[in-house]
Structures are given as structure tokens and as C-alpha cells.
Amino acid sequence: MIKDNIGNVLKTLPDSTKLIAITKYRKDEEIQEVIDAGVLDLGENRVQELTAKMSRFSPSVRWHFVGHLQRNKVKDLVGRVHLIHSVDSLRLLRKIDQESAKAEVVTAILIQFNIAKEPQKYGFSTEDLSEVMAVLKTCDHVVLKGVMAMAPHTTDTAVQREVFRKLKEIYDRIISDYDLKNIAMDTLSMGMSNDYAIAVEEGSTAVRIGTKLFTGEEK
Ligand SMILES: *Cc1c(COP(=O)(O)O)cnc(C)c1O
């Protein structure tokens, strides 16, 4: 069943788009089915859940952190996580750099944008880009791989498409305007169960899907 759901999603994704299975709230048996189906990129939105699950599943899983990250939890992730999708403040960016330096690792990150400026969501505004990049320039132990955003919860596909298009513009602008040693752009993280098809049309290279893989439903 989960295997079939994964197959249904994968057949609609271009080869260039990675499927990240969001495993929050799911039972170990269900998560193991995802791994057995060959999906090795898994994502969690809580640090404690991620680190606990990390010890229970195959070491070949690449763990992605996609939730709001508190600075006092950063040390639990550096050196263990494949990619942090949700860098949403300058203080968090500096903290990831500091903790990575201490651990003598380089941490791969995405900058999260709150494109639709929703009050309940975290993330930078488009206008913050130059300030973020000025801080990034000072961070030797971080590598910027791309950007992430969530579309508003709506069935209005025009609204979703607009958000994804604006995030793609930021992604392209970083590539064209910023030439820093610690930039290696390859990840445009956008699209969830209810809107991933549109995100893919707008150029997503990484969709973060939970519900649809585990239940076959969009929500
Ligand atoms: C939960 C979550 C997802 C997956 O959402 P679904 O609707 O279950 O596909 C993707 N991204 C983030 C940041 C999430 O917290």
C-alpha cells in the first residue's frame, strides 16, 4: 500500500526531482516500508524525533530537518543531518555555523522563505536576501545548497503557483548574483502532498511529501 503510493508519486516526478518522505507522526513499521521501497531521504520537523529515529533505522538513510529549529537544539543536528531545510533567522544561521565549527563539520542548509508573508509561518522575506547573504559570507562551516518555502494552505492553484514561482526567482538570483565559496546551489525544496505537482511544474528539485505516501490522500 505505502509502496503503491510511493510508486504513484514517483511516476509523476521527473528524474531531476528528489522525493523526501516526511515521516513525522508515523509508526516505525510504516517508515520501514518507505525505506524498503527504496526511498532513503527522510524528513522530520522535530529534533528529538529525528535523532531518535536516526538510531532505529538504517545508517544509509539521509535525514532532512524541515521544521522550526531552536538554537539550543542545533548541536544535536550538526554532523548527523544531511540537510537543514529551514534556516529562518540570522541568529539561527550564525548558531549553525558556530556549532559546526566546534564539531569540525560543514553543515548543508537551505534558507526558508515565507513568500506569502503568512504570520503563522517562519521564514525570511524576499527583501531580506542581501542581508542573509552578507551573514552567509562570514559562515565558513555552512554550505548553502538552496532555498525552501511552503505555499499557503489553499486549493487555489494560482496562489500556490505564484509562491513557487517567486521562490524559483530567488533561487535563480542567488545563482546569478552571488559568487561565494560556500554556495553550491542544487536544491529548490518546494511541494507537499497537496501541491507538489504544481511545484514540480515550477521547477522543484526536492518535494517533501508525507500524507500522500502514507495514506494515499492529499491531506
Ligand atoms: C509535514 C511537512 C511536510 C509534508 O506535508 P504533507 O502534507 O504531509 O505532505 C512538508 N514540509 C514540511 C516543512 C512539513 O512540516
Ligand as a Chemical Component Dictionary entry (heavy atoms), coordinates in Angstrom:
data_LIG
# 
_chem_comp.id                   LIG 
_chem_comp.type                 NON-POLYMER 
_chem_comp.pdbx_formal_charge   0 
_chem_comp.three_letter_code    LIG 
# 
loop_
_chem_comp_atom.comp_id 
_chem_comp_atom.atom_id 
_chem_comp_atom.alt_atom_id 
_chem_comp_atom.type_symbol 
_chem_comp_atom.charge 
_chem_comp_atom.model_Cartn_x 
_chem_comp_atom.model_Cartn_y 
_chem_comp_atom.model_Cartn_z 
_chem_comp_atom.pdbx_ordinal 
LIG C1 C1 C 0 4.675 17.937 7.330 1  
LIG C2 C2 C 0 5.519 18.667 6.370 2  
LIG C3 C3 C 0 5.564 18.306 5.016 3  
LIG C4 C4 C 0 4.715 17.182 4.441 4  
LIG O1 O1 O 0 3.363 17.542 4.449 5  
LIG P1 P1 P 0 2.240 16.550 3.847 6  
LIG O2 O2 O 0 1.071 17.444 3.644 7  
LIG O3 O3 O 0 2.012 15.515 4.893 8  
LIG O4 O4 O 0 2.773 16.004 2.578 9  
LIG C5 C5 C 0 6.402 19.007 4.181 10 
LIG N1 N1 N 0 7.158 20.033 4.627 11 
LIG C6 C6 C 0 7.146 20.412 5.909 12 
LIG C7 C7 C 0 8.002 21.551 6.325 13 
LIG C8 C8 C 0 6.323 19.762 6.822 14 
LIG O5 O5 O 0 6.313 20.149 8.103 15 
# 
loop_
_chem_comp_bond.comp_id 
_chem_comp_bond.atom_id_1 
_chem_comp_bond.atom_id_2 
_chem_comp_bond.value_order 
_chem_comp_bond.pdbx_ordinal 
LIG C1 C2 SING 1  
LIG C2 C3 SING 2  
LIG C2 C8 DOUB 3  
LIG C3 C4 SING 4  
LIG C3 C5 DOUB 5  
LIG C4 O1 SING 6  
LIG O1 P1 SING 7  
LIG P1 O2 DOUB 8  
LIG P1 O3 SING 9  
LIG P1 O4 SING 10 
LIG C5 N1 SING 11 
LIG N1 C6 DOUB 12 
LIG C6 C7 SING 13 
LIG C6 C8 SING 14 
LIG C8 O5 SING 15 
# 
